[in-house]
Amino acid sequence: MTTSTHLMRQRRFLPLFLTQLLNALNDNLYKNAMVLFVVYQVYDSPEMETLISGVATALFVLPFVLFSATAGQLADMRDKTKIIRWIKFAEILIMSVGATGLLLAAKGVQIESLAIPLMFVALFAMGVHSTFFGPIKYAILPQHLHKDEVLAGTGLVEAGTYVAILVGMMLGGAMPIMYSIVGVIVIALIGYVTCRWVPPAPAQSDENTVDWNPIRASKSLIAFSMGNLELRYSVLAISYFWAIAAILSVQFIPLAKNVLLADKQVAAVLLVAFSAGIAIGSVSINALLKGDISARYSARSVLVLGVLLIAFYGVCRMWNLQPQGELFTVWEFLAQPLALVLTFNLLLIAVAGGMFVVPLYAFLTTRVDKSEASRSVAANNFISSIFMVIGAGVAGALGFFGIPLEEQLLLSLILCVFSAQLARKLHATEALRDAEVESLR
C-alpha cells in the first residue's frame, strides 16, 4: 500500500516524519525571529538590514558546502537512528545558546558585543545540525519502508518540510520575541522526545572510516555522484531546480513590494500559496505514479513550470493597479481583478515544482546501494547548495545592474530548459536500465 494515510499510521515512518517536521519548523522559527528582531528592533538602516539578512543566509548555507560529504559518510557507516538522537540532543543545546542571545538582545544587554554573536553562532550551528540530518531523512526511508512506499514517504517528507518552513517563517514574524525564545527550546525538546521513537536503522556499509577532511571528502563525493548516470542526472536536475528556487526567493519580496505594490502581509499570503502548492505537488505525484519511482513526468512538470512562469510574468506586466494608500493591504490586494489569477498561478508553479523534484529525490536513495544512500543525498545537498548560492548571486547582480524585477523572472526559464533536458536523460537511462533488467529474467 502506498497511500499517505497508511504511512502516517506506521511507527516505521510517523516518528521520523514528525522529527524532520519539527526540525524544519525550529530552523525557520529561530532564523526568522532572529533576523526580523535584529532588523526591525536593533538596527534601522536598509544597508544593515541587507547585511544581516545576507550574513544569516550565508551562515546557514555554508555548513552544507563544508560538511555534506562528511555527513553522508557518517550516516552510511553508523546507525542512522543513533545519529538522529545525537543531532536532536545537540539541537537543545544550540537553541539554548540562540535563545540566550535573543533574550539578551530583547533586554538590551550587550547587544553587539555578545547577543548578536551568540545568535549567529547558534544559526551556524543549526546549519551544521541540518547538514548532518539532511542525508538521513531521505536515506533512512528505504530501510524502513517497502519499495513501493518510498515515493510516498519521500513526498510526505518533502511536503512536511515545506509546511514546517512556512509555519516557522510565519511564527517567527508574528510571535512576540519572548514567545519565540521559549518556543525554540520547547520545540527542540519535543523533537528529541519524538526521535526516540524512530526504529533502529543500522549501518548498511562494511566501511567504518570517515574522512574528516572536508575538501578531500567533497572531491570524493562529487566523483561518486557523477560516476552513476542516474544519480548524476538526478543531482544536476535537482540542483538546477534549487537554483530556480533561489532566484525566485531573492526576487519574491521585492517583487511583491515594488511591482505588485503590496505590503508584507500580502507577501506572506503569496508564500502560503507557494508552500501549499509544493506540498500538493509532492503528495499528488505519488498518486500519479502509483508508487513507481520514475522520472517520466519530471521533464513535463518542469516545462509546465516554465510556461506558468511566463504566465506569471505576463500578469505582473499587466499589474498597473494603484493602492489607495502606500501599499495594498491583504483585503485590498484580494479585491483586485488580477489578484486571484496571480495567486492561483503561483500555486500551480509550486505544484509543478513539487511534482518535478520528489521523484528525483526518490532516485537518490533507490538507485544506489543502501550502503551509499546517505552519501547520495549528501552529494545532492552539497551540489544544490552551490547552485543556490550562484542563483541567488546572479539574481542579486541583475538587481544591482538595474534589470527590472519582471524581466528577472525570465532568467529562470533557461534553467527550466536545462532541468527538463536532464530529466529526459534520466528517464532514458531509467528505461534502458529497466530493459536490461527485463532481458536478464
Phi, psi and omega per residue, in radians:
M1 nan 2.375 -3.055
T2 -2.036 0.101 -3.062
T3 -1.232 2.609 -3.137
S4 -1.112 -0.668 -3.106
T5 -1.126 -0.596 3.102
H6 -1.102 -0.842 -3.111
L7 -1.141 -0.622 -3.094
M8 -1.200 -0.134 3.083
R9 -1.787 0.046 -3.032
Q10 -1.796 2.336 3.085
R11 -1.122 -0.485 -3.137
R12 -1.244 -0.110 3.097
F13 -2.255 -0.793 -2.989
L14 -0.989 -0.832 3.139
P15 -1.061 -0.666 3.092
L16 -1.137 -0.780 3.132
F17 -1.008 -0.811 -3.130
L18 -1.177 -0.653 3.132
T19 -1.087 -0.831 -3.133
Q20 -1.220 -0.567 3.099
L21 -1.121 -0.801 3.120
L22 -1.145 -0.575 3.114
N23 -1.107 -0.879 3.136
A24 -1.135 -0.668 3.117
L25 -1.050 -0.823 -3.089
N26 -1.203 -0.700 3.075
D27 -0.910 -0.893 -3.009
N28 -1.389 -0.556 3.034
L29 -1.075 -0.846 -3.111
Y30 -1.135 -0.870 -3.072
K31 -1.035 -0.804 -3.085
N32 -1.277 -0.654 3.084
A33 -1.082 -0.733 -3.125
M34 -1.155 -0.900 -3.076
V35 -1.125 -0.811 -3.110
L36 -1.125 -0.682 3.139
F37 -1.151 -0.801 -3.119
V38 -1.125 -0.750 -3.082
V39 -1.199 -0.786 -3.005
Y40 -1.624 -0.406 -3.071
Q41 -1.898 -0.478 -3.062
V42 -1.720 -0.870 -3.107
Y43 -1.943 2.819 3.138
D44 -2.510 1.091 3.077
S45 -2.676 2.397 3.139
P46 -1.014 -0.635 -3.120
E47 -1.122 -0.773 3.135
M48 -1.210 -0.615 3.088
E49 -1.035 -0.828 3.132
T50 -1.119 -0.736 -3.126
L51 -1.092 -0.836 -3.111
I52 -1.089 -0.790 3.135
S53 -1.093 -0.731 3.138
G54 -1.165 -0.754 3.117
V55 -1.104 -0.733 -3.140
A56 -1.071 -0.790 3.133
T57 -1.118 -0.762 -3.122
A58 -1.108 -0.760 -3.133
L59 -1.109 -0.584 -3.120
F60 -1.354 -0.601 -3.093
V61 -1.444 -0.566 -3.056
L62 -0.903 -0.765 -3.138
P63 -1.039 -0.521 3.122
F64 -1.133 -0.608 3.109
V65 -1.301 -0.706 -3.047
L66 -1.350 -0.685 -2.894
F67 -2.101 0.061 -3.118
S68 -1.038 -0.731 -3.109
A69 -1.087 -0.802 3.125
T70 -1.127 -0.708 3.139
A71 -1.078 -0.714 3.130
G72 -1.139 -0.765 3.106
Q73 -1.065 -0.833 -3.086
L74 -1.049 -0.746 -3.111
A75 -1.187 -0.551 3.108
D76 -1.331 -0.500 -3.001
M77 -1.762 -0.051 3.136
R78 -2.297 2.929 3.070
D79 -1.147 2.077 -3.064
K80 -1.092 -0.629 -3.111
T81 -1.170 -0.683 3.091
K82 -1.113 -0.683 3.112
I83 -1.122 -0.726 3.114
I84 -0.998 -0.750 -3.096
R85 -1.161 -0.688 3.089
W86 -1.161 -0.705 3.136
I87 -1.094 -0.788 -3.095
K88 -1.235 -0.532 3.033
F89 -1.167 -0.716 3.109
A90 -1.088 -0.577 3.137
E91 -1.051 -0.644 3.119
I92 -1.069 -0.783 3.131
L93 -1.166 -0.756 -3.125
I94 -1.083 -0.802 -3.114
M95 -1.200 -0.476 3.052
S96 -1.138 -0.699 3.087
V97 -1.152 -0.826 -3.139
G98 -1.088 -0.714 3.130
A99 -1.142 -0.628 3.082
T100 -1.090 -0.759 3.095
G101 -1.079 -0.766 3.104
L102 -1.092 -0.716 -3.123
L103 -1.131 -0.775 3.110
L104 -1.067 -0.737 3.131
A105 -1.140 -0.713 3.141
A106 -1.114 -0.573 3.134
K107 -1.532 -0.069 3.135
G108 1.293 0.465 -3.085
V109 -1.770 2.066 3.054
Q110 0.768 0.955 -3.022
I111 -1.051 -0.960 -3.054
E112 -1.434 -0.504 -3.079
S113 -1.468 -0.452 -3.063
L114 -2.344 -0.853 -3.013
A115 -1.076 -0.934 -3.105
I116 -1.143 -0.743 3.041
P117 -0.999 -0.713 3.109
L118 -1.083 -0.725 -3.141
M119 -1.121 -0.711 -3.136
F120 -1.256 -0.618 3.058
V121 -1.059 -0.776 3.130
A122 -1.129 -0.683 -3.137
L123 -1.125 -0.760 3.088
F124 -1.093 -0.744 3.136
A125 -1.095 -0.634 3.086
M126 -1.195 -0.559 3.033
G127 -1.110 -0.742 3.066
V128 -1.082 -0.782 3.124
H129 -0.981 -0.824 -3.135
S130 -1.220 -0.563 3.101
T131 -1.071 -0.716 -3.113
F132 -1.418 -0.438 3.105
F133 -1.440 -0.543 -3.039
G134 -0.937 -0.889 -3.139
P135 -1.093 -0.541 -3.034
I136 -1.264 -0.686 -2.991
K137 -1.122 -0.435 3.042
Y138 -1.697 -0.729 -3.041
A139 -1.195 -0.403 -3.130
I140 -1.342 -0.327 -3.052
L141 -1.076 -0.798 3.127
P142 -1.114 -0.358 3.096
Q143 -1.371 -0.532 -3.051
H144 -1.825 -0.341 -3.071
L145 -1.962 2.717 3.021
H146 -1.269 2.804 -3.052
K147 -0.974 -0.717 -3.102
D148 -1.426 0.086 3.087
E149 -1.859 -0.216 -3.018
V150 -1.095 -0.734 -3.137
L151 -1.098 -0.773 3.119
A152 -1.091 -0.743 3.121
G153 -1.116 -0.735 3.114
T154 -1.084 -0.751 3.119
G155 -1.089 -0.719 3.125
L156 -1.160 -0.716 3.109
V157 -1.079 -0.779 3.136
E158 -1.134 -0.775 3.137
A159 -1.110 -0.781 3.137
G160 -1.080 -0.653 3.119
T161 -1.092 -0.784 -3.119
Y162 -1.187 -0.690 3.093
V163 -1.093 -0.745 -3.139
A164 -1.143 -0.698 3.089
I165 -1.039 -0.811 -3.129
L166 -1.075 -0.854 -3.124
V167 -1.094 -0.727 3.117
G168 -1.070 -0.747 3.113
M169 -1.097 -0.759 -3.106
M170 -1.182 -0.754 3.127
L171 -1.142 -0.703 3.134
G172 -1.069 -0.544 3.127
G173 -1.548 -0.406 -3.012
A174 -1.739 -0.554 -3.032
M175 -1.386 2.523 2.971
P176 -1.007 2.636 -3.011
I177 -1.049 -0.610 -3.130
M178 -1.172 -0.599 3.067
Y179 -1.144 -0.695 3.125
S180 -1.132 -0.679 3.136
I181 -1.052 -0.813 3.117
V182 -1.225 -0.696 -3.047
G183 -1.059 -0.749 -3.076
V184 -1.154 -0.575 3.118
I185 -1.303 -0.741 3.131
V186 -1.081 -0.781 3.138
I187 -1.111 -0.670 3.098
A188 -1.096 -0.712 3.116
L189 -1.139 -0.783 3.119
I190 -1.099 -0.704 3.120
G191 -1.067 -0.683 3.123
Y192 -1.166 -0.753 3.111
V193 -1.079 -0.745 -3.127
T194 -1.104 -0.725 -3.078
C195 -1.160 -0.349 3.113
R196 -1.147 -0.297 -3.135
W197 -1.612 -0.093 3.104
V198 -1.200 2.221 -3.117
P199 -1.114 2.756 3.124
P200 -1.012 2.596 3.102
A201 -2.442 1.321 -3.043
P202 -1.072 2.753 -3.133
A203 -1.010 2.432 3.110
Q204 -1.754 0.006 -3.059
S205 -1.959 2.552 3.048
D206 -1.421 -0.268 3.100
E207 -1.217 2.580 3.095
N208 -2.478 0.168 3.140
T209 -1.846 2.000 3.135
V210 -1.581 2.303 3.081
D211 -1.499 1.920 -3.086
W212 -1.513 -0.018 3.075
N213 -1.426 1.923 -3.009
P214 -1.127 -0.603 -3.115
I215 -1.226 -0.864 -3.136
R216 -1.122 -0.722 -3.136
A217 -1.144 -0.639 -3.140
S218 -1.189 -0.727 3.086
K219 -1.052 -0.759 3.118
S220 -1.107 -0.663 -3.125
L221 -1.157 -0.737 3.124
I222 -1.110 -0.773 3.119
A223 -1.053 -0.706 3.119
F224 -1.089 -0.817 -3.057
S225 -1.233 -0.576 -3.118
M226 -1.458 -0.228 -3.103
G227 -1.415 -0.313 3.125
N228 -1.876 2.059 -3.010
L229 -1.020 -0.817 -3.130
E230 -1.114 -0.693 3.103
L231 -1.170 -0.734 -3.138
R232 -1.042 -0.852 -3.104
Y233 -1.175 -0.652 3.119
S234 -1.108 -0.865 -3.090
V235 -1.086 -0.798 -3.103
L236 -1.180 -0.698 3.123
A237 -1.124 -0.764 3.097
I238 -1.099 -0.706 -3.108
S239 -1.134 -0.716 3.062
Y240 -1.105 -0.671 3.109
F241 -1.064 -0.772 -3.138
W242 -1.238 -0.454 3.005
A243 -1.145 -0.726 3.062
I244 -1.038 -0.818 -3.129
A245 -1.063 -0.690 3.136
A246 -1.136 -0.732 3.117
I247 -1.084 -0.825 -3.128
L248 -1.119 -0.655 -3.105
S249 -1.179 -0.630 3.095
V250 -1.157 -0.664 -3.066
Q251 -1.446 -0.340 -2.858
F252 -1.077 -1.012 -3.072
I253 -1.182 -0.771 3.048
P254 -1.011 -0.648 3.133
L255 -1.167 -0.739 3.116
A256 -1.065 -0.699 -3.074
K257 -1.379 -0.792 -2.947
N258 -1.684 -0.372 3.125
V259 -1.812 -0.861 3.138
L260 -1.471 -0.195 3.134
L261 0.978 0.808 -3.071
A262 -2.046 2.670 -3.108
D263 -1.436 3.113 -3.022
K264 -1.198 -0.405 3.063
Q265 -1.177 -0.631 3.066
V266 -1.147 -0.721 3.083
A267 -1.026 -0.664 3.105
A268 -1.136 -0.696 3.098
V269 -1.079 -0.740 3.120
L270 -1.162 -0.622 3.063
L271 -1.137 -0.644 3.078
V272 -1.059 -0.804 3.129
A273 -1.062 -0.730 -3.116
F274 -1.160 -0.807 -3.121
S275 -1.160 -0.670 3.087
A276 -1.094 -0.681 3.127
G277 -1.123 -0.746 3.090
I278 -1.045 -0.773 -3.138
A279 -1.099 -0.754 3.134
I280 -1.101 -0.816 3.139
G281 -1.118 -0.654 -3.116
S282 -1.123 -0.643 -3.126
V283 -1.484 -0.684 -3.021
S284 -1.225 -0.485 3.141
I285 -1.111 -0.511 3.084
N286 -1.143 -0.707 3.109
A287 -1.122 -0.651 -3.133
L288 -1.213 -0.727 -3.122
L289 -1.505 -0.198 -3.141
K290 0.972 0.722 3.074
G291 1.483 -0.147 -3.133
D292 -1.379 2.199 3.139
I293 -1.440 1.823 -3.047
S294 -2.613 2.622 3.106
A295 -1.709 0.280 -3.007
R296 -1.152 -0.389 3.096
Y297 -1.801 -0.050 -3.008
S298 -1.185 -0.801 -3.129
A299 -1.078 -0.763 3.129
R300 -1.114 -0.672 -3.112
S301 -1.091 -0.789 -3.082
V302 -1.305 -0.489 3.043
L303 -1.229 -0.690 3.037
V304 -1.056 -0.711 3.081
L305 -0.993 -0.757 3.129
G306 -1.101 -0.754 3.112
V307 -1.085 -0.718 3.125
L308 -1.166 -0.568 3.050
L309 -1.122 -0.675 3.080
I310 -1.100 -0.740 3.108
A311 -1.103 -0.703 3.120
F312 -1.102 -0.729 3.087
Y313 -1.041 -0.753 3.141
G314 -1.097 -0.732 3.122
V315 -1.123 -0.720 3.120
C316 -1.086 -0.671 3.112
R317 -1.186 -0.518 -3.141
M318 -1.434 -0.166 -3.045
W319 -1.359 1.533 3.141
N320 -1.902 0.499 -3.033
L321 -1.551 2.556 -3.128
Q322 -2.076 2.260 3.111
P323 -1.272 2.748 3.081
Q324 -1.177 -0.686 3.085
G325 -1.676 -2.640 -3.140
E326 -1.268 -0.753 3.137
L327 -2.389 2.710 3.073
F328 -1.176 2.347 2.921
T329 -1.425 3.056 -3.115
V330 -1.003 -0.878 -3.070
W331 -1.215 -0.616 3.071
E332 -1.139 -0.714 3.132
F333 -1.104 -0.853 -3.097
L334 -1.142 -0.383 3.129
A335 -1.367 -0.217 -3.117
Q336 -1.316 2.517 -3.040
P337 -1.074 -0.512 -3.111
L338 -1.635 -0.097 -2.998
A339 -1.118 -0.826 -3.114
L340 -1.173 -0.633 3.081
V341 -1.074 -0.808 -3.124
L342 -1.123 -0.771 -3.115
T343 -1.136 -0.761 3.135
F344 -1.152 -0.658 3.082
N345 -1.039 -0.782 3.130
L346 -1.107 -0.699 3.085
L347 -1.020 -0.798 -3.112
L348 -1.186 -0.603 3.051
I349 -1.006 -0.787 -3.116
A350 -1.205 -0.666 3.086
V351 -1.034 -0.818 3.112
A352 -1.058 -0.691 3.104
G353 -1.103 -0.769 3.107
G354 -1.089 -0.722 3.141
M355 -1.179 -0.526 3.125
F356 -1.264 -0.821 -2.874
V357 -1.518 -0.507 -3.041
V358 -1.108 -0.830 3.096
P359 -1.048 -0.566 -3.136
L360 -1.177 -0.643 3.055
Y361 -1.122 -0.643 3.110
A362 -1.142 -0.582 3.071
F363 -1.055 -0.653 -3.076
L364 -1.023 -0.570 -3.041
T365 -1.817 -0.146 -3.090
T366 -2.028 -0.175 -3.132
R367 -1.806 0.224 3.002
V368 -2.288 2.900 3.055
D369 -1.096 2.589 3.140
K370 -0.997 -0.456 3.141
S371 -1.278 -0.165 -3.119
E372 -2.082 0.094 -3.021
A373 -1.085 -0.729 -3.121
S374 -1.160 -0.688 3.109
R375 -1.155 -0.579 3.087
S376 -1.078 -0.822 3.115
V377 -1.171 -0.695 3.127
A378 -1.091 -0.680 3.094
A379 -1.056 -0.748 3.101
N380 -1.101 -0.772 3.139
N381 -1.065 -0.721 -3.128
F382 -1.112 -0.904 -3.073
I383 -1.234 -0.676 3.120
S384 -1.098 -0.657 3.130
S385 -1.084 -0.715 3.115
I386 -1.134 -0.758 3.117
F387 -1.098 -0.683 3.136
M388 -1.117 -0.746 3.129
V389 -1.098 -0.762 3.128
I390 -1.118 -0.773 -3.141
G391 -1.058 -0.800 3.132
A392 -1.130 -0.669 3.125
G393 -1.137 -0.728 3.108
V394 -1.120 -0.753 3.119
A395 -1.079 -0.733 3.101
G396 -1.113 -0.670 3.138
A397 -1.167 -0.672 3.110
L398 -1.075 -0.728 3.092
G399 -1.124 -0.687 -3.135
F400 -1.092 -0.647 -3.124
F401 -1.523 0.135 2.999
G402 1.450 0.289 3.081
I403 -1.225 2.209 -3.122
P404 -0.992 2.569 -3.072
L405 -1.039 -0.666 -3.141
E406 -1.072 -0.745 -3.133
E407 -1.201 -0.507 3.106
Q408 -1.083 -0.515 3.115
L409 -1.017 -0.589 -3.063
L410 -1.203 -0.332 3.077
L411 -1.007 -0.631 -3.104
S412 -1.137 -0.413 -3.121
L413 -1.095 -0.655 3.119
I414 -1.071 -0.754 -3.132
L415 -1.203 -0.544 3.064
C416 -1.074 -0.715 3.122
V417 -1.132 -0.779 3.096
F418 -1.036 -0.776 -3.128
S419 -1.102 -0.734 -3.137
A420 -1.112 -0.723 3.131
Q421 -1.098 -0.744 3.103
L422 -1.133 -0.679 3.122
A423 -1.132 -0.671 3.084
R424 -1.099 -0.773 3.112
K425 -1.090 -0.688 3.113
L426 -1.093 -0.773 -3.140
H427 -1.140 -0.669 3.101
A428 -1.121 -0.729 3.101
T429 -1.143 -0.703 3.100
E430 -1.061 -0.781 -3.137
A431 -1.125 -0.695 3.119
L432 -1.112 -0.750 3.124
R433 -1.114 -0.769 3.120
D434 -1.072 -0.666 3.114
A435 -1.161 -0.686 3.114
E436 -1.135 -0.725 3.102
V437 -1.092 -0.739 -3.113
E438 -1.125 -0.666 -3.113
S439 -1.190 -0.391 -3.123
L440 -1.479 -0.195 -3.129
R441 -1.350 nan nan
